[in-house]
Amino acid sequence: MVTMTLNEVVGVHLDLDWEKIMTVKNSRLIQYKNNWIIVDKLDCIDDLNKLIEQVDPKDYSEFTTAMAGSYQRTFFNPSPYWNCDHNLKIPESWEEIKKKYENLIIDYLKYHEKFTDHLDKLSIDTAWTVSGKQGSYHTPHEHGLNGISVVIYTKTLNYESPIDNGPIYFILNCDEYDLFSSAYQRMPRFVPEEKMILIFPSWIIHGTLPQSIGERTTVNFDFRWEQL
């Protein structure tokens, strides 16, 4: 790992050393040029697991960026900009959970001094859950220019080899070629752990590597700003 400045910390792949990364409260901020990722491990995700349990299995549909294996997604509150192939029943607990996680994510952004002038206009625009099975992976994609994206792992694999757990990777935006940065600094990877939360600008390209046998589930939020 290379420390650029006090506020510009470069993450490394897979065996990331959290003790050497700048922390605020209990969360970690990884920042490289104009890219940043907030990482933490939540104390409890029982509410999210109960939310997933309410989903009718027939409401899952194949996820378009999963090119192999069984990868399925369903929405808790679909945005008008996302295509749903049928009407979905919104879980009864959704509004309470929505408010809780809006406040939580705004707290993280305040701690790390991200968009502090406009946080009062930030709210969840879209929320969904994804279930992945053996061979599933996401091709590189982003979630738009105006927003914050959140991934929370609710069920993960526990293989000894990190690569078998289907790491999530980020392709960072670099304005020019940096002779002193490695590919690992420009494309950090994280091995999923249960209760792990990742917060990042929606425009950062990201994807996942193929996972091994087992099921991995996430709850995902896209935040958008109201008209500024």
Backbone bond lengths (Angstrom), bond angles and torsions (degrees), N, CA, C in turn:
res aa  C-N    CA-C-N  psi(-1)  N-CA   C-N-CA  omega(-1)  CA-C   N-CA-C  phi
1 M - - - 1.451 - - 1.517 109.99 -
2 V 1.338 116.73 139.85 1.457 122.58 -179.86 1.523 108.88 -117.17
3 T 1.316 116.82 127.05 1.458 120.49 177.28 1.518 108.80 -94.08
4 M 1.339 116.33 115.89 1.458 120.76 -177.56 1.532 110.57 -77.99
5 T 1.336 115.85 -55.78 1.460 122.46 173.78 1.513 106.10 -145.81
6 L 1.316 117.67 179.19 1.451 120.72 179.35 1.521 111.08 -58.45
7 N 1.340 117.70 -36.06 1.458 121.60 -175.93 1.518 113.27 -101.01
8 E 1.320 117.73 2.22 1.459 121.07 -178.31 1.524 108.07 -125.84
9 V 1.302 115.40 97.37 1.458 121.16 -174.26 1.509 109.54 -112.51
10 V 1.300 116.02 132.16 1.456 121.47 -177.39 1.518 109.40 -98.71
11 G 1.326 117.43 124.85 1.450 121.42 178.19 1.517 110.92 -86.25
12 V 1.311 116.16 158.15 1.456 121.29 175.31 1.516 108.51 -113.79
13 H 1.327 116.66 177.64 1.449 121.56 -175.07 1.527 112.06 -83.32
14 L 1.263 117.95 170.61 1.461 130.40 171.87 1.528 116.49 26.85
15 D 1.340 119.17 -63.18 1.461 120.72 -176.01 1.531 111.02 -91.08
16 L 1.310 116.58 45.08 1.462 122.59 -177.70 1.530 110.67 -55.60
17 D 1.318 117.27 130.14 1.456 122.77 -178.90 1.523 108.42 -94.60
18 W 1.338 116.17 97.71 1.464 119.89 -174.71 1.521 112.48 -63.10
19 E 1.334 117.89 -28.09 1.450 120.36 -175.68 1.531 112.08 -67.25
20 K 1.336 116.86 -18.66 1.459 120.12 -177.89 1.525 112.28 -102.44
21 I 1.320 116.19 8.61 1.461 119.46 -179.13 1.516 109.22 -108.71
22 M 1.314 117.13 137.78 1.453 122.58 -178.19 1.526 110.87 -53.44
23 T 1.311 117.53 131.70 1.454 121.53 179.73 1.518 110.89 -119.85
24 V 1.309 115.75 147.53 1.456 123.13 171.52 1.514 105.61 -131.22
25 K 1.320 117.70 124.41 1.462 121.95 -168.30 1.531 107.12 56.84
26 N 1.314 117.94 -130.33 1.460 120.22 179.80 1.522 112.55 -102.07
27 S 1.308 116.97 0.64 1.465 120.12 -177.62 1.520 110.50 -96.53
28 R 1.339 115.26 165.38 1.456 121.99 -178.34 1.511 110.17 -116.36
29 L 1.306 115.93 138.89 1.461 121.39 175.20 1.518 108.25 -112.49
30 I 1.303 116.33 120.85 1.461 122.41 175.18 1.522 106.59 -108.42
31 Q 1.308 117.26 121.75 1.462 120.85 -176.63 1.514 110.53 -133.09
32 Y 1.332 115.53 133.52 1.458 121.73 179.09 1.521 107.55 -142.85
33 K 1.337 116.39 114.58 1.467 121.78 -173.66 1.521 108.75 53.74
34 N 1.344 119.12 -124.89 1.463 119.74 -177.89 1.527 112.63 -95.90
35 N 1.328 116.57 16.06 1.465 121.81 179.54 1.525 109.55 -103.68
36 W 1.305 117.05 145.74 1.454 120.34 174.37 1.533 110.44 -151.16
37 I 1.341 114.76 149.59 1.457 122.60 178.12 1.524 107.05 -139.67
38 I 1.313 116.72 128.45 1.460 121.97 174.59 1.524 107.83 -99.85
39 V 1.329 116.38 131.28 1.464 121.89 -177.10 1.520 109.32 -127.63
40 D 1.325 116.13 138.10 1.454 120.25 177.33 1.523 108.62 -156.77
41 K 1.320 115.83 173.40 1.458 121.64 174.64 1.527 107.14 -125.63
42 L 1.336 116.51 118.76 1.454 121.43 -175.77 1.526 110.74 -73.66
43 D 1.315 115.48 152.67 1.463 120.19 179.44 1.522 111.97 -72.69
44 C 1.319 116.85 -39.01 1.461 120.65 -174.57 1.530 110.12 -149.23
45 I 1.332 116.13 136.29 1.462 121.01 177.35 1.525 110.68 -128.11
46 D 1.338 116.06 26.40 1.467 119.64 -179.11 1.523 111.74 -58.07
47 D 1.328 116.86 -37.15 1.462 119.53 -179.37 1.523 111.72 -65.20
48 L 1.339 116.42 -36.22 1.463 119.14 178.96 1.528 111.25 -71.95
49 N 1.324 116.62 -37.95 1.463 119.38 177.26 1.527 110.89 -63.90
50 K 1.329 117.10 -40.23 1.462 120.53 177.63 1.520 110.82 -66.13
51 L 1.341 115.62 -34.17 1.466 120.22 177.08 1.525 110.29 -62.90
52 I 1.324 116.09 -44.58 1.459 120.58 179.68 1.530 110.83 -64.91
53 E 1.336 116.31 -38.18 1.465 120.08 -179.90 1.528 112.54 -61.07
54 Q 1.336 117.21 -25.71 1.458 120.96 -179.13 1.528 112.88 -77.58
55 V 1.323 117.13 -12.25 1.455 120.58 -175.89 1.527 110.32 -71.67
56 D 1.302 116.60 130.22 1.464 122.26 174.63 1.529 107.60 -73.56
57 P 1.339 118.66 126.32 1.469 120.69 -178.83 1.521 113.81 -51.87
58 K 1.316 118.18 -30.86 1.473 119.91 -178.77 1.519 112.06 -73.15
59 D 1.332 116.89 -11.39 1.461 119.88 178.39 1.521 112.89 -81.67
60 Y 1.341 117.01 -9.67 1.463 118.85 177.40 1.526 109.79 -78.11
61 S 1.318 115.81 143.44 1.457 121.48 175.56 1.514 108.86 -135.66
62 E 1.331 116.48 157.15 1.461 120.32 -179.24 1.521 110.19 -61.70
63 F 1.315 115.67 138.85 1.456 121.97 -178.18 1.524 109.05 -89.57
64 T 1.327 116.78 129.39 1.461 120.99 -169.43 1.528 113.81 -67.09
65 T 1.337 118.83 -26.55 1.467 118.39 -178.10 1.522 111.90 -92.91
66 A 1.316 117.24 6.88 1.465 120.04 174.70 1.520 108.03 -97.60
67 M 1.316 116.23 112.93 1.460 120.25 -171.16 1.521 113.29 -96.12
68 A 1.329 117.70 -2.78 1.462 119.94 179.40 1.513 108.78 -153.93
69 G 1.323 115.78 161.08 1.447 119.23 178.78 1.520 111.70 68.85
70 S 1.319 115.83 -170.31 1.458 121.45 179.93 1.521 108.92 -103.19
71 Y 1.310 116.89 107.92 1.465 121.68 177.22 1.507 107.21 -124.53
72 Q 1.322 117.28 120.42 1.452 120.53 -174.92 1.515 110.67 -128.32
73 R 1.333 115.06 153.43 1.460 120.94 -176.78 1.519 109.66 -141.05
74 T 1.319 115.35 146.87 1.450 120.25 167.90 1.520 108.54 -142.78
75 F 1.326 116.87 156.62 1.459 122.37 -174.92 1.519 112.10 -100.47
76 F 1.335 116.32 147.62 1.458 121.65 168.57 1.530 109.51 -93.47
77 N 1.315 116.99 -40.83 1.467 120.88 173.11 1.525 107.76 -144.99
78 P 1.330 117.56 93.07 1.466 120.44 -177.32 1.517 112.48 -69.04
79 S 1.314 115.41 136.71 1.460 120.97 173.04 1.525 109.11 -74.86
80 P 1.340 117.58 150.18 1.473 119.98 175.89 1.520 112.71 -58.13
81 Y 1.342 116.75 -20.73 1.455 120.37 -177.33 1.523 112.58 -84.49
82 W 1.357 117.32 -9.88 1.457 121.00 178.12 1.516 108.96 -100.75
83 N 1.302 116.15 143.14 1.467 120.44 -179.07 1.527 110.60 -90.31
84 C 1.339 116.15 125.51 1.454 122.11 174.42 1.521 107.65 -116.60
85 D 1.328 116.41 135.79 1.453 118.57 -175.33 1.528 113.14 -82.37
86 H 1.328 118.11 -6.68 1.465 120.54 175.54 1.529 108.74 -162.46
87 N 1.316 116.32 165.85 1.455 121.03 179.26 1.523 110.55 -69.92
88 L 1.322 116.53 135.79 1.451 121.14 -177.94 1.524 110.36 -110.83
89 K 1.324 115.58 145.52 1.456 120.94 175.91 1.517 108.40 -85.81
90 I 1.328 116.75 120.14 1.458 120.89 -179.26 1.528 108.84 -77.68
91 P 1.328 119.69 127.93 1.467 122.33 -179.22 1.527 111.67 -56.86
92 E 1.321 116.31 146.36 1.455 121.29 -176.37 1.529 112.31 -60.59
93 S 1.313 117.13 -34.11 1.463 120.93 -175.95 1.524 113.36 -83.89
94 W 1.340 117.80 1.49 1.453 119.72 -170.31 1.520 113.78 -60.84
95 E 1.323 119.32 -46.49 1.465 120.93 -174.56 1.526 111.50 -61.35
96 E 1.330 117.08 -39.65 1.464 120.65 178.14 1.525 111.00 -65.88
97 I 1.319 116.52 -43.57 1.465 120.89 178.93 1.526 110.68 -66.05
98 K 1.317 116.40 -41.18 1.469 121.21 178.67 1.529 110.74 -56.31
99 K 1.314 116.97 -47.41 1.461 120.62 -179.58 1.526 111.08 -64.30
100 K 1.349 116.11 -42.09 1.464 120.17 -179.14 1.520 111.23 -60.30
101 Y 1.323 117.77 -46.93 1.462 120.42 -175.08 1.527 112.29 -79.61
102 E 1.307 117.96 -24.26 1.467 119.03 170.43 1.518 109.69 -62.71
103 N 1.329 117.15 -46.57 1.465 120.76 179.16 1.525 111.18 -64.04
104 L 1.332 116.62 -39.70 1.462 120.26 -179.16 1.525 111.59 -63.79
105 I 1.318 116.97 -47.70 1.470 120.11 -177.74 1.523 110.69 -66.66
106 I 1.307 117.24 -38.05 1.467 120.00 177.17 1.528 110.16 -63.24
107 D 1.335 117.26 -37.72 1.467 119.99 176.15 1.526 111.29 -61.33
108 Y 1.334 116.92 -44.03 1.467 119.96 177.75 1.529 110.78 -59.16
109 L 1.322 116.55 -44.86 1.466 120.09 -178.36 1.523 111.33 -65.62
110 K 1.316 116.72 -35.25 1.470 120.10 175.97 1.519 110.58 -65.19
111 Y 1.339 117.27 -45.66 1.457 121.54 -179.06 1.518 111.62 -56.65
112 H 1.335 115.36 -39.29 1.461 120.56 -175.43 1.527 112.90 -100.19
113 E 1.326 116.04 10.57 1.466 122.78 173.98 1.522 112.26 55.66
114 K 1.327 115.32 51.35 1.460 121.86 177.13 1.533 109.15 -112.25
115 F 1.319 116.43 120.89 1.468 123.21 176.19 1.528 112.10 55.72
116 T 1.311 117.16 38.21 1.464 120.74 -174.14 1.524 113.70 -63.26
117 D 1.329 117.48 -23.26 1.465 119.87 -178.10 1.522 112.90 -79.67
118 H 1.329 118.24 -12.85 1.464 119.96 -172.43 1.524 113.55 -129.92
119 L 1.319 117.93 16.43 1.456 119.93 -175.64 1.526 113.00 -68.99
120 D 1.324 116.96 -22.85 1.465 119.45 179.29 1.527 112.24 -70.02
121 K 1.317 117.06 -13.93 1.465 121.27 179.80 1.527 112.63 -107.44
122 L 1.338 116.61 13.42 1.465 121.53 -177.53 1.523 109.88 -102.72
123 S 1.327 117.15 131.99 1.460 121.16 179.48 1.527 109.92 -151.91
124 I 1.337 116.00 164.59 1.456 120.70 178.52 1.515 110.23 -70.10
125 D 1.309 115.66 124.85 1.464 122.26 178.78 1.521 110.96 -97.66
126 T 1.326 116.72 -38.83 1.458 122.27 -178.06 1.522 109.08 -142.75
127 A 1.334 116.77 142.67 1.458 121.55 176.75 1.520 108.84 -141.60
128 W 1.326 116.60 142.91 1.453 119.80 -178.21 1.524 109.81 -157.78
129 T 1.308 116.39 167.04 1.454 121.97 173.97 1.519 108.98 -122.94
130 V 1.331 115.40 146.71 1.469 121.67 -178.83 1.521 108.46 -125.49
131 S 1.319 116.28 136.71 1.452 123.10 175.56 1.522 108.86 -118.90
132 G 1.331 116.16 123.76 1.459 121.00 -178.83 1.509 111.75 -116.31
133 K 1.312 116.49 144.33 1.461 122.71 177.94 1.540 108.91 -122.30
134 Q 1.319 116.95 -174.77 1.466 121.49 -175.57 1.533 111.49 -53.46
135 G 1.331 115.08 131.97 1.461 120.84 178.08 1.512 114.92 87.79
136 S 1.330 117.89 -9.21 1.463 120.27 -177.80 1.527 111.39 -69.66
137 Y 1.313 115.10 141.92 1.464 119.85 172.43 1.520 109.25 -158.47
138 H 1.322 115.62 158.80 1.468 121.79 176.92 1.519 109.23 -103.50
139 T 1.313 116.94 132.84 1.453 119.97 170.25 1.531 108.57 -74.02
140 P 1.339 119.17 159.91 1.467 120.95 -179.46 1.523 111.62 -57.96
141 H 1.326 116.22 134.99 1.458 121.66 -179.13 1.530 108.71 -159.82
142 E 1.309 115.77 168.02 1.467 121.21 174.01 1.519 108.50 -136.24
143 H 1.345 116.24 171.82 1.458 121.00 -173.49 1.523 112.92 -115.17
144 G 1.320 117.71 24.58 1.461 119.81 177.11 1.519 112.52 104.13
145 L 1.323 115.73 170.80 1.454 121.61 -173.59 1.521 113.90 -90.86
146 N 1.321 118.07 -23.68 1.455 121.27 -171.57 1.513 110.43 -112.39
147 G 1.327 117.64 79.65 1.444 117.15 178.51 1.510 115.56 170.46
148 I 1.321 113.92 179.47 1.458 124.55 177.10 1.525 107.29 -124.39
149 S 1.324 117.57 134.39 1.454 121.73 178.66 1.526 110.41 -111.18
150 V 1.335 115.19 148.08 1.458 121.67 -176.15 1.529 108.70 -135.36
151 V 1.330 116.28 134.47 1.464 122.47 173.21 1.527 107.80 -123.46
152 I 1.325 117.00 128.11 1.465 122.11 175.24 1.528 107.77 -123.04
153 Y 1.330 116.62 123.66 1.464 120.99 -179.50 1.525 109.46 -86.85
154 T 1.332 116.26 120.00 1.459 121.03 -179.41 1.523 112.60 -102.29
155 K 1.319 117.84 -21.60 1.463 122.74 174.35 1.523 107.66 -148.29
156 T 1.329 116.89 130.63 1.460 119.91 -177.39 1.529 110.12 -133.03
157 L 1.332 114.98 170.06 1.461 122.06 176.70 1.523 108.75 -90.73
158 N 1.317 116.87 160.93 1.469 120.15 -176.43 1.523 111.59 -130.85
159 Y 1.313 115.86 49.52 1.450 119.97 178.51 1.530 110.79 -78.39
160 E 1.325 116.24 148.09 1.456 120.78 179.30 1.517 111.37 -63.78
161 S 1.325 116.36 -38.61 1.464 120.31 178.03 1.524 109.48 -82.86
162 P 1.338 119.08 121.02 1.455 121.41 -177.63 1.528 113.10 -55.97
163 I 1.320 117.80 -36.22 1.456 120.85 -174.87 1.527 111.45 -64.69
164 D 1.348 117.89 -27.27 1.461 121.31 -179.23 1.523 112.16 -71.78
165 N 1.320 117.21 -16.63 1.455 121.39 -177.98 1.536 112.74 -86.17
166 G 1.328 116.76 2.13 1.459 120.42 177.52 1.514 113.58 67.41
167 P 1.343 118.75 63.82 1.462 121.16 -178.15 1.532 112.72 -56.82
168 I 1.315 115.51 149.91 1.459 121.20 171.08 1.520 107.49 -91.75
169 Y 1.325 117.35 139.84 1.463 120.74 -179.48 1.525 109.81 -126.96
170 F 1.334 114.64 156.66 1.457 121.97 179.55 1.525 108.71 -126.43
171 I 1.318 116.68 134.97 1.460 122.13 176.38 1.519 106.45 -102.55
172 L 1.328 116.55 103.16 1.459 121.13 -171.43 1.523 111.64 -77.21
173 N 1.304 114.50 150.53 1.459 122.34 -179.66 1.523 108.65 -86.75
174 C 1.333 117.67 112.31 1.462 123.04 179.24 1.525 108.77 -114.04
175 D 1.327 116.27 126.60 1.458 119.84 -176.36 1.518 112.90 -69.29
176 E 1.312 116.95 -33.49 1.454 119.92 177.57 1.524 109.14 -145.35
177 Y 1.307 116.20 163.60 1.464 119.91 179.81 1.523 109.35 -67.82
178 D 1.306 115.21 127.79 1.455 121.39 -179.75 1.515 108.41 -104.46
179 L 1.317 115.95 110.72 1.461 121.45 -176.45 1.521 112.15 -60.03
180 F 1.344 116.46 -26.30 1.459 119.88 -173.40 1.525 113.16 -100.75
181 S 1.314 118.08 7.66 1.462 120.49 178.11 1.516 109.62 -107.89
182 S 1.329 116.02 144.21 1.451 120.84 179.97 1.525 109.75 -96.25
183 A 1.324 115.61 170.41 1.464 119.90 177.45 1.518 110.74 -61.85
184 Y 1.347 117.47 -31.93 1.455 120.46 -179.60 1.524 111.23 -66.98
185 Q 1.328 117.81 -30.65 1.454 121.09 178.54 1.522 111.19 -75.29
186 R 1.336 116.42 -32.07 1.462 120.17 -179.62 1.523 111.76 -87.13
187 M 1.351 118.16 -14.80 1.456 121.46 178.51 1.528 109.53 -139.40
188 P 1.341 117.30 71.29 1.467 120.34 -179.38 1.526 111.08 -66.85
189 R 1.318 116.01 148.07 1.461 122.47 178.78 1.529 109.69 -126.26
190 F 1.323 116.22 146.70 1.458 122.12 -179.98 1.524 109.54 -129.07
191 V 1.318 116.16 131.47 1.455 120.84 176.32 1.527 108.08 -81.28
192 P 1.340 118.32 122.74 1.461 120.44 -178.20 1.525 112.56 -59.63
193 E 1.314 115.69 137.08 1.452 123.01 172.37 1.520 107.97 -130.30
194 E 1.323 116.18 146.05 1.459 119.56 178.43 1.529 109.48 -59.08
195 K 1.330 116.34 134.10 1.469 126.31 -179.81 1.533 112.66 80.08
196 M 1.326 118.52 0.01 1.461 120.09 177.96 1.528 110.08 -70.55
197 I 1.335 115.93 137.01 1.454 121.87 177.58 1.523 108.89 -122.04
198 L 1.329 116.37 136.35 1.460 123.75 176.72 1.522 108.09 -122.75
199 I 1.323 116.75 130.72 1.465 122.97 179.58 1.519 107.46 -125.28
200 F 1.332 118.18 130.33 1.458 120.32 -175.05 1.532 110.07 -159.05
201 P 1.327 117.17 159.33 1.468 119.74 176.15 1.522 110.42 -61.96
202 S 1.318 116.52 139.42 1.465 121.01 -174.40 1.523 113.26 -62.80
203 W 1.331 116.61 -21.21 1.463 119.14 -175.61 1.537 113.07 -82.57
204 I 1.330 118.81 -7.41 1.462 119.53 177.66 1.533 109.02 -73.91
205 I 1.320 116.23 126.17 1.465 120.96 179.25 1.532 108.85 -70.94
206 H 1.323 115.50 136.46 1.456 120.18 -178.41 1.524 110.33 -149.79
207 G 1.322 116.04 165.91 1.461 122.06 178.96 1.515 108.66 -168.20
208 T 1.329 116.78 -176.68 1.461 120.01 177.88 1.528 109.63 -132.48
209 L 1.325 115.31 149.93 1.456 121.75 175.26 1.528 109.63 -82.30
210 P 1.342 118.32 157.80 1.470 120.51 -178.86 1.530 112.16 -57.93
211 Q 1.321 115.63 138.35 1.453 120.72 178.81 1.517 110.96 -98.88
212 S 1.317 115.35 160.89 1.465 120.93 179.80 1.527 110.64 -89.69
213 I 1.339 116.14 -166.03 1.466 121.87 -175.98 1.526 110.37 -61.50
214 G 1.319 116.18 136.98 1.456 121.85 179.56 1.513 110.53 127.89
215 E 1.324 115.95 176.95 1.466 121.50 179.90 1.521 110.07 -113.82
216 R 1.319 115.41 136.37 1.460 121.41 174.79 1.520 107.62 -125.26
217 T 1.328 116.98 131.17 1.462 119.85 -178.76 1.522 110.15 -125.91
218 T 1.314 114.83 148.77 1.460 121.68 176.67 1.521 109.85 -135.97
219 V 1.328 114.99 155.71 1.465 122.12 164.84 1.514 105.65 -112.91
220 N 1.334 116.04 134.84 1.463 121.88 -172.25 1.516 111.06 -128.80
221 F 1.328 115.46 139.88 1.462 121.34 176.89 1.519 109.74 -125.95
222 D 1.315 116.40 141.32 1.461 122.69 164.77 1.526 107.60 -114.35
223 F 1.326 115.94 121.99 1.455 122.28 176.81 1.529 108.81 -96.08
224 R 1.308 117.23 143.68 1.456 122.19 174.48 1.526 109.11 -133.06
225 W 1.329 114.50 155.43 1.460 120.32 176.39 1.538 109.79 -90.19
226 E 1.311 114.42 141.73 1.448 119.11 169.99 1.544 106.89 -68.66
227 Q 1.317 115.53 172.09 1.464 119.63 179.97 1.513 110.71 -57.42
228 L 1.338 116.92 119.46 1.472 120.68 -179.11 1.509 111.03 -86.49
